Amino acid sequence: MSEKSPSETHLYFMGICGTAMGSVAAAFRDVGYRVTGSDAQVYDPMKSFLESSGIEILNGYDAGNLPDDVDHFVIGNAQSRGNPEVEAVLETKAPYISLPQLLSERILRGKRNFVVSGTHGKTTTASLLTWIFESAGRNPGFVIGGLPGNLEQGARFTDSEIVVLEGDEYDSAFFDKRSKFIHYLPELAIVNNIEFDHADIFDSLDAIKRSFGHMVRLVPGNGIVLLNGDDQNCLDVFAKEGHSPMKRVGFAENCEARISDVEYEAETSTFVLEGERYTLPMNGEFNVRNAAMAITAARFGGVSPEAIQAALTSFLGIKRRQEVRGVTGRNITVIDDFGHHPSAIKQAIIGLRAKYAGTRMWAVFEPRSNTTRRKVFQEALPDALGEADAVCIAAVARADQLDEDERLDTDLLMETLRSGGKPAYYEADVDAIVDRLKSEAEDGDVIVVFSNGGFGGIHDKLLKVL
């Protein structure tokens, strides 16, 4: 890396309107770097957010966009060969870098990095842990793949020794197929759970476990790995690759940080962890597990149980995680959830049932992620969605990019759900789903929308017509 100061360093972010790219770009701008960038789709809210940070954005990819004075072209992992800007950078031998490597070299060296990984719960756990440190006056830096309600931004760099990072197992860039978390120099690593996901880049569960193992082996002897003690995949990874201290967190009796005496209420969960009782303003087992990991990590970071409880009490949650988008005049509640893996969908519905006991619950699902578009979860999806009282399925996103024998079979999905006694509807587009729910939804229903994308603005459309 260049020895230039931040004010003398120009970073150009290729794909700057991505959630992570945009948040990190703004964080670099906030600490004095000159930041510009481009994207194929420049639109709000990221457009306004970046412009308010003083960042110039170019709409569309073009070799003519590239400035001559860039110190590093930061190439997002959504970019690939054929992008005219990527081709120009390669042809001119210009300096380029992935976002995770940029963080490693410019932000993370010499810091106490708390890396939160796992198939599920990363954003919630990282947000909780960041807020605990923030509430305790530790002023942490952070990079989170969502928008925590308490923090109002997805990334921030500070003078604090502590940095909390959501550690994604997805690859870093087209030129670096290692998982992002390999770059994050973990002193503490949380492994929430390990399941098969990301079928576009991993061919098996063993391949995913191998990547988690690569991260675990990077934790130093003065650090710690926090494992889900109830998840055999997590235990397998540490048994093979672990060299640092380890603590199991979970419900099993052999967990060093054991969760016990759990009481679930409609809006809260109370539990005991390592002799201390905590109350969390969220319900459901998944959230208790996430909170237990965050608490154990914060205790390692020197935060007292009293300060942790104060932070939990004031935690506002994360956008797109069981977020109520509105309640109609017919008392129909529309909820947005980022869930796209069957395990996460199932647990979200179970948790919401406790909150909305006695109501009829709809699950509206968009097969949009690179795994749910495929047949990988053909059997698991009916089991997860079947936790709802009625189901509506959208068309498989970008279906033309997949061979028919590889693509999720929505007809079979409908047939499986209906054979289990569930009203289930397939609709080809958002407007058709809205029309279906307009005719089928009843007063007092709860509609939970599951998607890892914008889903065509379905939430606002539902609130308008219902």
N, C-alpha and C positions, 0 to 999 in steps of 0.2 A: 504493500500500500504506500501511497505517497505520504511524505512527512508534512505536507501542507496543513495549515490550520483549518478548522471548519469553514471559516469565512472565505478562505481561498480555494475551497474544494467544491467543484461542480458535479453533482450527481444527477444523472438522467434516468428516470424510472420508466422502463418500457412495460406498459400494462398498468399504469399508475392508478387507474380507477378500481382495481381490485380491492377487496376489503382490507387485506393485509398490506398490500403494496401502498395503498393510499394512506393508511394510518401511519405506517412507518415513514413514508415520505414526509408527511407533515411533522412527525417527531424530529426528523433530521433537520427540517427547516426551522423548527422551534429552537434548536440548539446552535443555529448559526450557519448551517450549510446552505449553499445555493442549490436549489432543487427545481428541476423542470421535468417534463415527461410527456408521454403520449399514450393514447388508448384508442381502440377501435370504436368504443362506445362511451362517449363522454356525456354523462347525464347526472341529474340530481338523485340522491343527496350528496354523492361524493364530489361532484363538480363544484357545488357551492362550498363544501367543506374545504376542499383544496384551495380554491380561489381565495377564501377568507384567510388562509394561511400564507397568502402571497406567492402561490405556486402557479407558474404558467403551464397550461395544458394544451397540447396539440391534439386535434381531433383527427384520428386516422393514422395509419402507419405508412410512412413514406421515407425513403432514403434521404430525401431533401430536408427532412425535419432535423436531422442530426447536427447539433452544433459542433464547432471545431474545438471548443475549449473544455470539453467534458473530461473529467478525471476518471470517472467510472460510469459505464453504462450498466445499470442494474436491470437484469433481464428476469422478468417474472416467470414462474414455472408454467404459466398458461401459454407462453410464447414458444414457437417451434420453427424449425427450418422452413423456409418459404416466406416467412414474414420479411418484407423488404428492409426493415430496419435491422433485423438480425443478420440478414445477408450482407448488408453494407458494413456492419461492425466486423463481421468475419473477414470480409474481403480487404478491409483497410487495416486489419490487425489492431483495431482500437481496443483499449482496455475494457473488459467486461467482467461481471461478477454476479453471482446469485444473491438474492436477498439474505438468506441465512448466513452466507459467508461474509457479506458486508456487515451484518450485525456482529458476527464473531470478531472481526478484525477492528471495527471502529467503536464498538460499544461494550462488548462482553469481557474482553481480556482484563484480568485483575479484579473482576467483580465476583460477588457471591451469587451465582445464578441458580435459581430455583425453577427447574424445568418440569412442567406438568404434561404427562403423556398418557396415552390410552386410547382405545377405540371410542369410548364414550366419556362424557363428563369433563373433558379438558377445559372448555370455556368456563363452565360454572366453577370448577375447582380453582382455576387460575384467577378468576375474578374475585372469588371469596378470599383467596390467599393475598392477593394484591390489596384488597380493601382492609383486611386485618392489619397488614403492615402500614397502610396509609392511615387508618384510624388510630394506630398506636404511635403515630408521629415519625415513622421511619422513612417517609418520602420515597418509596421504591420507584425504580424504573420498571416498565412492563411492556410486553407485546402480547396482545390477546386477540384471538380471532373472532371476537364479537364486540358488542358495545355494552359494557357494564353500566348499570344505571347510576351508580355512585360516582363514576369517573368521567363519563361523557366523552371519552375518546378511547381508541383501541390501542394506542401506543404512546409512551412518554419516556424520555431519557432524563435522568437526574444525576446529581452528584452523589446520591446514596450508594453504598456498597452493595445494595440488594437489587437484583433484577428478577422479576417473575416472567417466565415465558411459557406460552402455550406451545408445547412441543409436538408438532404434527409429524406423523410417519410418512406423509406423502413426499414425493421426490422434490429436490431443490430447484432443478432447472433442466432444460433439455440436454445440457452438457454436464450435469452432475446428478446422477440418478440415486445418490444417497438420500436417505430420509433427512428432512430439515433439521430434526433434533440432533443429528450427529454434529452439527456445527455449534451447538449452544453451550459448550464448556460447563456441564452441570456440576455443581457442588452437591445439590440435592436433586434427585430425580424421583418423581412420582410416577408409578405405573398403575393407572386406575383399573385397567382390564385389558385383555387382548382377545379380539375375535377376528374372524376373516372379514376383510373389507378392501376397498380399492382394487377391485378385480382387474382394472385396466393396467395396473403396474405390478401387482403381486399375483403369482400363479397358485399360491397355496398358503395355508395358515403357517406352515413351517417357514416360509419366506418372510412373513411378517414377524414371526418370533425371532428370526435371525436378525432382522433390522433393529428390533427392540434390544436384543442382546448387544449389538454394536454400541448402542447408547449407554446401556448399563455398565459396560466395561470401561467407560470413560470417567465414571464417578471416582474421585480420589479417596485415599484412605481417611482424610479428615472430613469427608462428606458422608452422605447416607442415601440409600435407596429405600423408598417407601412403596411396598408392594401390597396389592389387594390380596390379603391372605386367604380369601375364599375362591380365588381364581387360579386353577392349576396351571394355566398357560403362563401366568406371571411368575409363579413359583418355579416352573421349568426353566424360564429364561434366566432367572437369577442363579439357579443351581448350576447352570452351564457357564455363565459369563460373569457372575458377580465376584468382585474383589474387594468391595468396600463394606462398611457396616450396613446392615439391613434391618428394617423393622416391618413386620407384617401388620396391616391395618384391616380390620374386618370383624365379622361376627364369630368366627371360629374360636374355640377355646385356646388354641395355641397361638393366637395373634398377640403380639407384644402390646399393640394398641388395640384393645378389644372394645367394640361397640356393644353396649348392653343397656338394659332397662329402657328400651325405646317406646315412646308413646306418640302415636300419630294423631293429629287433630286435622280439622279441615284446612287450616291456614298455617299450622306450625308442626314441628317435630321436636321432641325433647329426647335426649339420650345421654348416657354416661360414657365417657372416654378417659381412660387412665385416671380414674378416680374423681373426675370433674364432671358435673352436669352442665349441659349446654342446651339452649333453646334456639332453634333455627326458624326463621320466618318463611319456611318452604316445607312442603310435605312430600312424602314418598321415600322409599328405601334408597333410590339412586341419589337423591339429594343428601340424605344422611351420610351415605358413603363419601360423596364429594366433600361434604363439610368435615368429616373425620380426617380425610387426607389433608385438607387445608389447615385444620387445627394442628395436626401432628407436625406438619411442615413449619407452621408459625412458631410452635414451641421449640423446634430445632433452631429457629432463627432468633430465639430469645424473647418472644412475646409472652406475657403472663396470661393465665387463664381468665383473669378479670378483664384484661384488655381485649382478649379474643371474644368474650361474650358481649362486650359493648359493641364490637364491630359486627357480630352476627345480628344483633338486635336492629342495627341500622342499615343492614344490607338490603339493597333495592332490587336485586336480581339482574337479569341480562335480557336485553331485547331479543325477541325471537325464541325464547325458551319459555314455553307455556305462557306467553304474553297475551293478555286479554286485549284484543284490538277494539272491542266495543260491544255494547248490548243494545239490541234493537227495541223498538217500541213494543214488540211482541215478546219481550223478555228472552230473546234468542241470543246466546252469548257466542261470539266468534273469537276463537283463540288461535294464535299463530305459534307453531313450534317448528324448529329447525330439524327435527328428527327425520332421518332417512335410512337408518339401519333398523332392522326388525326388533332387535333388543331394546333400542332406545324408544321406538314407537310403543312397544308393549308396556314398558315401564311408565312412560308418560301417560298413557291412557289409564293405567292402574292408579297412578298418583292423582290424576284429575278426577277419577271416580270418587275418591275419598273427599275431595273438595266439593264436588257437585253431586252428592249422594241423592238418589231418587229421581234424577233427570235422565232423559234419553240422550245418548251421546253419539254423534256422527264422527267418523274418521274420514277426512277427505285427503287423499294421498296422490302426490305427483311423483311417478318413477323418473327421477331426474339425475340422481347421482350416477357415476360411472359403474357402480355395482348394482344398484336397484334397477337399472335399465336392462340388466342381464338376468339370465335364469338362475343365477347363483342363489337367490333368496326365494325361488318359486314356491318352496314348501314352508319357509319360515314366515313369509309375509301374511298368508291367511291366518296363521296362529296369532300374529301380532295384531293385525287389523281387526281380527275377530273379537278382541277385547271390547270393542265398541259395539253399540246396538245396531248401527247401520253404517254402511261404507259406500263411498263414492270414489272411483278411481279415474284418474286422467290418463290421457294417451302417453305412451312412453316417449320421453323427450329425445329428440334427434334419432328417432327410430331408424331412419334411412342409413345411418352410419353403422348399423349392426346387422349381421346376417340373421335371417329368421330363426335358425336353429340356436342362435346365441341369445336372442332377445327375450325379455320377460314376456310370457304368454298371458296377456290380460284376460283372454277368454277363459283360460283354465283357472286363473285367479278368481274370476267371478263365479265360475262353476263350483270351485272348492268352498268359497264363502257361503254361497246359497245352499249347498248340500249340508252345511253346518247350521242352517236355519237363520242366516243373517241376510236381511235385505241388502243387496249389493247392486250397484249401478256403475256401468262404464260409460263415460261421456268423452267425446273426442276433443273438446276444447273447454276453455274456462267459461265462456258464455253458456254452453250447454250444461255445465255443472251448476251454475248459478240458477238456470231455469229449473233444473231438476230439484234443487233444494228449495226453490221458491214454492214448488208444488208439494213437496214431500215433508219439509220441516214443519214441526208443530210448535205452538207457543211453549216457551220454557225450555226448548232443546238447547244443547251445547254442541257447537260445531268446531272440531279441532282440525286445523289445516296443517298437514305435514309436507314440508318441502324445503330443500336447501337452496331455493331460488326465489325469485319474486312472484312466480306462479301467476303472471298476468294480472296482478293487482286484484286477485280474487277476494281478499279480505274486505276491501272497500266496496267492491261490487255486491258482496253478500249483505253487508250492512245497509247498503242503499236500497236493495230490493226487499229485504226482509223486515 
